[in-house]
Amino acid sequence: MTINEAQDEVIEEFADLTDWMDKYQMLIDLGNDLSELDEKYKNDSNLIDGCQSRVWLQCDYVDGQLIFTADSDALITKGIIALLIQVLSGHTPQEILDADLYFIDKIGLRQHLSPTRSNGLLSMVKQIKNYAIAYKAKEDNA
């Protein structure tokens, strides 16, 4: 599945929900469904700067693709990182760098988050892109 196909799937999942309380509940459910992050990855080097709550993001390079796992100590934030993983994990660094993450605005996420959560979302996206930049550079130098 391409990144855009994954984004369209997320948009479709959220389209049926008209009430934002239902959308928040969906985010919480997505966070609860997130695979458990191994405790060894809950360290300062995996902590995302710029998030009000604590968010750990682990990135592994497997067969040319970036595989993300994450956790957070806040339910909605955990759901947000779960959404980003759903869309971006399992793609090449270049695909991630080229991605236009339009689903964030299409589902109304950015405008329904508090300013601190919105900044956290931007920090999560930035960290994912930073991993993609770093692994792309390794590929180019290999």
Contacts in CASP RR format, 6 or more apart in sequence:
PFRMAT RR
TARGET T0000
AUTHOR 0000-0000-0000
METHOD contacts of the structure
MODEL  1
MTINEAQDEVIEEFADLTDWMDKYQMLIDLGNDLSELDEKYKNDSNLIDG
CQSRVWLQCDYVDGQLIFTADSDALITKGIIALLIQVLSGHTPQEILDAD
LYFIDKIGLRQHLSPTRSNGLLSMVKQIKNYAIAYKAKEDNA
1 9 0 8 1.000
2 95 0 8 1.000
3 87 0 8 1.000
3 88 0 8 1.000
3 91 0 8 1.000
3 95 0 8 1.000
3 96 0 8 1.000
3 99 0 8 1.000
4 99 0 8 1.000
6 86 0 8 1.000
6 87 0 8 1.000
6 88 0 8 1.000
7 87 0 8 1.000
7 101 0 8 1.000
7 102 0 8 1.000
7 103 0 8 1.000
7 106 0 8 1.000
8 103 0 8 1.000
10 83 0 8 1.000
10 86 0 8 1.000
10 87 0 8 1.000
10 103 0 8 1.000
10 107 0 8 1.000
11 103 0 8 1.000
11 106 0 8 1.000
11 107 0 8 1.000
13 26 0 8 1.000
14 23 0 8 1.000
14 26 0 8 1.000
14 107 0 8 1.000
14 108 0 8 1.000
15 107 0 8 1.000
17 23 0 8 1.000
17 26 0 8 1.000
20 112 0 8 1.000
23 107 0 8 1.000
23 112 0 8 1.000
24 76 0 8 1.000
27 75 0 8 1.000
27 76 0 8 1.000
27 79 0 8 1.000
27 80 0 8 1.000
27 82 0 8 1.000
27 83 0 8 1.000
28 75 0 8 1.000
28 76 0 8 1.000
28 78 0 8 1.000
28 79 0 8 1.000
30 78 0 8 1.000
30 79 0 8 1.000
30 82 0 8 1.000
30 83 0 8 1.000
30 86 0 8 1.000
31 75 0 8 1.000
31 78 0 8 1.000
31 79 0 8 1.000
31 81 0 8 1.000
31 82 0 8 1.000
32 75 0 8 1.000
32 78 0 8 1.000
33 82 0 8 1.000
34 70 0 8 1.000
34 71 0 8 1.000
34 78 0 8 1.000
34 79 0 8 1.000
34 81 0 8 1.000
34 82 0 8 1.000
34 85 0 8 1.000
35 69 0 8 1.000
36 71 0 8 1.000
37 56 0 8 1.000
37 58 0 8 1.000
37 69 0 8 1.000
37 70 0 8 1.000
37 71 0 8 1.000
38 58 0 8 1.000
38 69 0 8 1.000
41 56 0 8 1.000
41 58 0 8 1.000
41 69 0 8 1.000
42 56 0 8 1.000
42 71 0 8 1.000
43 56 0 8 1.000
46 56 0 8 1.000
46 57 0 8 1.000
46 58 0 8 1.000
47 54 0 8 1.000
47 55 0 8 1.000
47 56 0 8 1.000
48 55 0 8 1.000
48 56 0 8 1.000
48 57 0 8 1.000
48 120 0 8 1.000
48 123 0 8 1.000
48 124 0 8 1.000
48 127 0 8 1.000
49 123 0 8 1.000
50 119 0 8 1.000
50 120 0 8 1.000
50 123 0 8 1.000
51 72 0 8 1.000
51 77 0 8 1.000
51 119 0 8 1.000
51 120 0 8 1.000
51 123 0 8 1.000
51 124 0 8 1.000
52 74 0 8 1.000
52 77 0 8 1.000
52 116 0 8 1.000
52 117 0 8 1.000
52 119 0 8 1.000
52 120 0 8 1.000
53 72 0 8 1.000
53 73 0 8 1.000
53 74 0 8 1.000
53 77 0 8 1.000
54 72 0 8 1.000
54 73 0 8 1.000
54 74 0 8 1.000
55 70 0 8 1.000
55 71 0 8 1.000
55 72 0 8 1.000
55 77 0 8 1.000
55 78 0 8 1.000
55 81 0 8 1.000
55 120 0 8 1.000
55 124 0 8 1.000
56 70 0 8 1.000
56 71 0 8 1.000
56 72 0 8 1.000
57 68 0 8 1.000
57 69 0 8 1.000
57 70 0 8 1.000
57 81 0 8 1.000
57 124 0 8 1.000
57 127 0 8 1.000
57 128 0 8 1.000
57 131 0 8 1.000
58 68 0 8 1.000
58 69 0 8 1.000
58 70 0 8 1.000
59 66 0 8 1.000
59 67 0 8 1.000
59 68 0 8 1.000
59 128 0 8 1.000
59 131 0 8 1.000
59 135 0 8 1.000
60 66 0 8 1.000
60 67 0 8 1.000
60 68 0 8 1.000
60 69 0 8 1.000
61 67 0 8 1.000
61 135 0 8 1.000
61 138 0 8 1.000
64 92 0 8 1.000
64 93 0 8 1.000
64 135 0 8 1.000
64 139 0 8 1.000
65 90 0 8 1.000
65 91 0 8 1.000
65 92 0 8 1.000
66 88 0 8 1.000
66 89 0 8 1.000
66 90 0 8 1.000
66 91 0 8 1.000
66 92 0 8 1.000
66 93 0 8 1.000
66 96 0 8 1.000
66 128 0 8 1.000
66 131 0 8 1.000
66 132 0 8 1.000
66 135 0 8 1.000
67 89 0 8 1.000
67 90 0 8 1.000
68 84 0 8 1.000
68 85 0 8 1.000
68 88 0 8 1.000
68 89 0 8 1.000
68 90 0 8 1.000
68 128 0 8 1.000
68 131 0 8 1.000
69 85 0 8 1.000
70 78 0 8 1.000
70 81 0 8 1.000
70 82 0 8 1.000
70 85 0 8 1.000
71 78 0 8 1.000
71 81 0 8 1.000
72 78 0 8 1.000
72 79 0 8 1.000
72 81 0 8 1.000
76 117 0 8 1.000
77 117 0 8 1.000
77 120 0 8 1.000
80 109 0 8 1.000
80 113 0 8 1.000
80 117 0 8 1.000
80 120 0 8 1.000
80 121 0 8 1.000
80 124 0 8 1.000
81 124 0 8 1.000
83 103 0 8 1.000
83 109 0 8 1.000
84 124 0 8 1.000
84 125 0 8 1.000
84 128 0 8 1.000
87 99 0 8 1.000
87 101 0 8 1.000
87 103 0 8 1.000
88 96 0 8 1.000
88 99 0 8 1.000
88 128 0 8 1.000
91 99 0 8 1.000
93 131 0 8 1.000
93 132 0 8 1.000
93 133 0 8 1.000
93 135 0 8 1.000
93 136 0 8 1.000
93 139 0 8 1.000
94 132 0 8 1.000
94 136 0 8 1.000
96 128 0 8 1.000
96 129 0 8 1.000
96 131 0 8 1.000
96 132 0 8 1.000
97 129 0 8 1.000
97 132 0 8 1.000
97 133 0 8 1.000
97 136 0 8 1.000
101 125 0 8 1.000
103 109 0 8 1.000
104 110 0 8 1.000
104 121 0 8 1.000
105 111 0 8 1.000
109 121 0 8 1.000
110 118 0 8 1.000
110 121 0 8 1.000
113 121 0 8 1.000
END
